[in-house]
Amino acid sequence: MAEKKEKVKKPKKERKKGRIKQFFKEVIGELKKLSWPSRKDLVSYTLAVIGFIALMAVVIYVLDLAFSEGLTLLARL
C-alpha cells in the first residue's frame, strides 16, 4: 500500500516572508518590462498637458465671467 505523505506546514512567519519576497521579485520583473518615453517625448507630452490646462483655465474664466454678468443682469430685474 502507498503511504500518504504528510504535508509539513511551515510556520506563518516563514510563509509570509516567502510571499513578500515573491511579490518583490515579481514587481522587479514587471519594472524591467516597462518602456520609458525618451526625453524629447516627455517634454512634448508635458507641454501638451500644460497647454491644455491653460486653455481650459481660459475657457472656465470666460464662462465664469459670462455667468456672473448674466446673474447680475437677472438680479437687477
Z-matrix of the N, CA and C atoms (Angstrom, degrees):
N
C 1 1.427
C 2 1.528 1 110.55
N 3 1.298 2 115.08 1 144.71
C 4 1.462 3 118.98 2 179.60
C 5 1.517 4 110.30 3 -79.57
N 6 1.277 5 113.55 4 137.14
C 7 1.472 6 117.94 5 179.38
C 8 1.525 7 109.08 6 -86.16
N 9 1.294 8 115.16 7 141.46
C 10 1.466 9 119.73 8 177.22
C 11 1.518 10 108.78 9 -81.40
N 12 1.312 11 114.20 10 133.79
C 13 1.459 12 118.73 11 176.26
C 14 1.515 13 108.45 12 -84.77
N 15 1.270 14 114.60 13 131.21
C 16 1.463 15 118.98 14 177.07
C 17 1.517 16 108.74 15 -87.14
N 18 1.305 17 115.04 16 133.95
C 19 1.458 18 119.27 17 177.04
C 20 1.515 19 108.81 18 -74.73
N 21 1.312 20 114.02 19 131.96
C 22 1.453 21 119.29 20 176.72
C 23 1.516 22 106.52 21 -93.63
N 24 1.309 23 115.62 22 115.83
C 25 1.463 24 119.69 23 -179.48
C 26 1.515 25 109.95 24 -81.64
N 27 1.310 26 113.74 25 132.96
C 28 1.462 27 119.36 26 175.32
C 29 1.517 28 107.60 27 -81.45
N 30 1.300 29 116.20 28 150.94
C 31 1.466 30 118.26 29 174.99
C 32 1.525 31 110.44 30 -60.82
N 33 1.324 32 115.81 31 151.26
C 34 1.470 33 120.85 32 -178.06
C 35 1.516 34 112.42 33 -54.94
N 36 1.317 35 116.51 34 -38.18
C 37 1.459 36 120.44 35 -176.73
C 38 1.532 37 110.50 36 -61.37
N 39 1.338 38 116.93 37 -42.21
C 40 1.456 39 120.81 38 -179.49
C 41 1.524 40 110.96 39 -69.02
N 42 1.348 41 116.90 40 -39.61
C 43 1.458 42 119.87 41 179.25
C 44 1.520 43 110.50 42 -64.05
N 45 1.329 44 116.53 43 -41.77
C 46 1.455 45 120.81 44 179.82
C 47 1.523 46 110.21 45 -64.65
N 48 1.323 47 116.48 46 -41.48
C 49 1.460 48 121.55 47 -179.77
C 50 1.525 49 109.92 48 -62.62
N 51 1.327 50 116.76 49 -40.31
C 52 1.458 51 121.06 50 178.73
C 53 1.507 52 112.19 51 -65.76
N 54 1.327 53 116.89 52 -38.77
C 55 1.468 54 120.42 53 179.16
C 56 1.515 55 111.03 54 -67.43
N 57 1.308 56 116.81 55 -40.50
C 58 1.467 57 120.21 56 179.47
C 59 1.524 58 109.72 57 -64.85
N 60 1.318 59 116.55 58 -43.05
C 61 1.460 60 121.26 59 179.19
C 62 1.529 61 110.03 60 -62.09
N 63 1.316 62 117.21 61 -44.24
C 64 1.460 63 122.22 62 178.79
C 65 1.529 64 110.49 63 -63.08
N 66 1.329 65 117.10 64 -40.78
C 67 1.462 66 121.17 65 179.38
C 68 1.524 67 110.52 66 -58.90
N 69 1.325 68 117.32 67 -48.04
C 70 1.464 69 119.89 68 -177.81
C 71 1.525 70 111.32 69 -69.17
N 72 1.324 71 118.79 70 -32.16
C 73 1.463 72 120.68 71 174.90
C 74 1.526 73 109.93 72 -62.36
N 75 1.335 74 116.25 73 -42.92
C 76 1.458 75 120.35 74 -179.95
C 77 1.525 76 111.52 75 -68.25
N 78 1.331 77 117.35 76 -37.35
C 79 1.466 78 120.73 77 178.07
C 80 1.525 79 109.71 78 -62.44
N 81 1.324 80 116.65 79 -45.64
C 82 1.469 81 120.32 80 179.72
C 83 1.527 82 110.22 81 -63.20
N 84 1.330 83 116.59 82 -39.58
C 85 1.460 84 120.28 83 177.44
C 86 1.518 85 112.09 84 -61.40
N 87 1.329 86 116.65 85 -42.05
C 88 1.468 87 120.35 86 178.67
C 89 1.527 88 111.51 87 -68.49
N 90 1.331 89 117.45 88 -37.52
C 91 1.464 90 120.08 89 178.85
C 92 1.524 91 111.82 90 -64.28
N 93 1.323 92 117.04 91 -30.85
C 94 1.463 93 120.70 92 178.40
C 95 1.521 94 111.34 93 -69.68
N 96 1.331 95 117.51 94 -23.60
C 97 1.461 96 121.71 95 -179.81
C 98 1.530 97 112.80 96 -80.74
N 99 1.325 98 117.31 97 -15.18
C 100 1.463 99 120.95 98 -176.36
C 101 1.512 100 111.51 99 -66.32
N 102 1.315 101 115.19 100 148.36
C 103 1.463 102 120.01 101 171.61
C 104 1.525 103 106.54 102 -118.86
N 105 1.300 104 115.46 103 120.62
C 106 1.447 105 121.19 104 -177.13
C 107 1.521 106 109.57 105 -91.32
N 108 1.346 107 117.55 106 145.31
C 109 1.472 108 119.25 107 178.32
C 110 1.525 109 110.40 108 -70.01
N 111 1.331 110 114.40 109 153.94
C 112 1.469 111 118.68 110 177.25
C 113 1.528 112 108.73 111 -71.80
N 114 1.310 113 115.63 112 167.50
C 115 1.471 114 120.02 113 -179.60
C 116 1.528 115 110.48 114 -60.81
N 117 1.327 116 116.43 115 -39.94
C 118 1.468 117 121.02 116 179.98
C 119 1.529 118 110.58 117 -62.80
N 120 1.328 119 116.58 118 -44.88
C 121 1.465 120 120.35 119 178.51
C 122 1.524 121 111.12 120 -63.59
N 123 1.314 122 116.16 121 -42.02
C 124 1.457 123 120.80 122 -178.56
C 125 1.531 124 111.25 123 -61.79
N 126 1.326 125 116.43 124 -44.20
C 127 1.471 126 120.58 125 178.17
C 128 1.522 127 109.97 126 -63.49
N 129 1.322 128 116.24 127 -42.16
C 130 1.462 129 120.86 128 -179.87
C 131 1.532 130 111.05 129 -62.13
N 132 1.329 131 117.36 130 -46.61
C 133 1.462 132 121.40 131 179.36
C 134 1.530 133 111.06 132 -63.74
N 135 1.320 134 116.13 133 -40.79
C 136 1.458 135 120.28 134 -178.99
C 137 1.528 136 110.75 135 -63.95
N 138 1.319 137 116.57 136 -44.22
C 139 1.467 138 120.15 137 178.93
C 140 1.528 139 111.11 138 -65.10
N 141 1.316 140 117.22 139 -36.68
C 142 1.469 141 120.10 140 177.92
C 143 1.529 142 110.40 141 -63.77
N 144 1.322 143 116.99 142 -42.59
C 145 1.469 144 120.62 143 179.59
C 146 1.522 145 110.42 144 -65.69
N 147 1.320 146 117.77 145 -45.17
C 148 1.467 147 121.36 146 179.79
C 149 1.529 148 110.10 147 -62.37
N 150 1.340 149 117.07 148 -41.55
C 151 1.463 150 120.71 149 177.98
C 152 1.520 151 111.90 150 -62.62
N 153 1.318 152 117.14 151 -42.60
C 154 1.460 153 121.17 152 179.36
C 155 1.528 154 110.87 153 -64.84
N 156 1.316 155 116.44 154 -40.98
C 157 1.473 156 120.07 155 178.58
C 158 1.520 157 110.37 156 -63.90
N 159 1.332 158 117.18 157 -41.70
C 160 1.465 159 120.51 158 178.52
C 161 1.527 160 110.55 159 -63.13
N 162 1.326 161 117.11 160 -43.15
C 163 1.459 162 121.17 161 178.48
C 164 1.527 163 111.18 162 -61.24
N 165 1.317 164 117.55 163 -45.04
C 166 1.470 165 121.35 164 179.43
C 167 1.529 166 111.06 165 -65.26
N 168 1.331 167 117.38 166 -35.18
C 169 1.463 168 120.31 167 177.67
C 170 1.530 169 110.21 168 -63.58
N 171 1.326 170 116.74 169 -41.52
C 172 1.464 171 120.65 170 178.70
C 173 1.534 172 110.13 171 -65.65
N 174 1.320 173 117.28 172 -43.44
C 175 1.470 174 121.09 173 179.46
C 176 1.526 175 110.12 174 -60.90
N 177 1.316 176 117.18 175 -45.45
C 178 1.469 177 120.88 176 -179.66
C 179 1.526 178 110.35 177 -64.98
N 180 1.334 179 117.36 178 -38.96
C 181 1.470 180 121.09 179 178.67
C 182 1.533 181 110.44 180 -62.54
N 183 1.325 182 116.56 181 -45.13
C 184 1.472 183 120.37 182 -179.71
C 185 1.530 184 110.38 183 -65.04
N 186 1.328 185 117.30 184 -42.68
C 187 1.466 186 119.47 185 178.06
C 188 1.526 187 111.24 186 -64.35
N 189 1.312 188 117.24 187 -38.25
C 190 1.467 189 121.01 188 178.32
C 191 1.528 190 110.38 189 -62.86
N 192 1.325 191 116.18 190 -44.91
C 193 1.475 192 119.36 191 177.78
C 194 1.534 193 110.66 192 -61.42
N 195 1.315 194 116.50 193 -44.19
C 196 1.465 195 120.34 194 -177.93
C 197 1.525 196 110.75 195 -63.18
N 198 1.335 197 117.26 196 -46.25
C 199 1.467 198 119.59 197 -179.75
C 200 1.525 199 112.08 198 -67.25
N 201 1.332 200 117.82 199 -38.05
C 202 1.463 201 118.85 200 179.58
C 203 1.514 202 111.23 201 -67.26
N 204 1.331 203 117.06 202 -39.00
C 205 1.465 204 119.59 203 176.56
C 206 1.525 205 110.86 204 -66.33
N 207 1.326 206 116.63 205 -40.06
C 208 1.454 207 121.11 206 178.00
C 209 1.519 208 111.54 207 -62.19
N 210 1.314 209 116.63 208 -44.00
C 211 1.469 210 119.52 209 178.74
C 212 1.526 211 111.05 210 -67.85
N 213 1.308 212 117.64 211 -35.31
C 214 1.478 213 120.98 212 177.79
C 215 1.540 214 108.87 213 -63.23
N 216 1.318 215 117.74 214 -44.41
C 217 1.469 216 121.33 215 178.84
C 218 1.529 217 110.58 216 -63.75
N 219 1.327 218 117.36 217 -39.55
C 220 1.464 219 119.50 218 178.76
C 221 1.526 220 111.44 219 -67.77
N 222 1.329 221 117.66 220 -34.26
C 223 1.463 222 121.00 221 -178.73
C 224 1.538 223 110.35 222 -69.76
N 225 1.314 224 117.44 223 -29.61
C 226 1.469 225 120.64 224 -178.91
C 227 1.536 226 111.45 225 -73.15
N 228 1.320 227 117.34 226 -22.16
C 229 1.481 228 119.97 227 -177.92
C 230 1.468 229 110.94 228 -72.51
